[in-house]
Amino acid sequence: MRRLLARFFSDECGATAIEYCLIAAGISIVIVTAVNGIGSALSTKFTEVSASIK
């Protein structure tokens, strides 16, 4: 039983998965922020073009 618990606490396989998950979350936050900024800029441009056509 002690050997099993020692092996469980020394295992670091799950830590790698958590690190990759945190990296993916950080990248997704950057992508969402960039797309949101571009979307706002495009919306303003389309509004300007629509107003100039009318």
C-alpha positions as CSV (number, residue, x, y, z in Angstrom):
1,M,0.0,0.0,0.0
2,R,2.8,2.4,0.8
3,R,4.5,1.7,-2.5
4,L,1.2,2.4,-4.3
5,L,0.8,5.7,-2.5
6,A,4.4,6.7,-3.1
7,R,4.1,5.9,-6.8
8,F,0.9,7.9,-7.0
9,F,2.4,11.0,-5.4
10,S,5.6,10.8,-7.6
11,D,3.6,10.5,-10.8
12,E,3.7,13.7,-12.8
13,C,1.8,12.7,-16.0
14,G,-1.3,14.8,-15.1
15,A,0.8,17.9,-14.5
16,T,1.8,17.9,-18.2
17,A,-1.8,17.7,-19.3
18,I,-2.7,20.6,-17.0
19,E,0.2,22.7,-18.4
20,Y,-1.0,22.1,-22.0
21,C,-4.5,23.0,-20.9
22,L,-3.4,26.3,-19.4
23,I,-1.4,27.1,-22.6
24,A,-4.4,26.4,-24.7
25,A,-6.6,28.6,-22.5
26,G,-4.1,31.5,-22.7
27,I,-4.0,31.2,-26.5
28,S,-7.8,31.1,-26.8
29,I,-8.1,34.2,-24.7
30,V,-5.7,36.0,-27.0
31,I,-7.6,34.9,-30.1
32,V,-11.0,35.9,-28.6
33,T,-9.6,39.3,-27.7
34,A,-8.1,39.9,-31.2
35,V,-11.3,38.8,-33.0
36,N,-13.4,41.0,-30.8
37,G,-11.2,44.0,-31.6
38,I,-11.2,43.3,-35.3
39,G,-15.0,42.7,-35.2
40,S,-15.6,46.1,-33.6
41,A,-13.4,47.8,-36.2
42,L,-15.1,46.1,-39.1
43,S,-18.5,46.9,-37.7
44,T,-17.6,50.6,-37.5
45,K,-16.3,50.5,-41.1
46,F,-19.5,48.8,-42.4
47,T,-21.6,51.4,-40.6
48,E,-19.5,54.2,-42.2
49,V,-19.9,52.6,-45.7
50,S,-23.6,52.1,-45.2
51,A,-24.1,55.7,-44.2
52,S,-22.1,57.0,-47.1
53,I,-24.1,54.9,-49.6
54,K,-27.5,56.2,-48.3
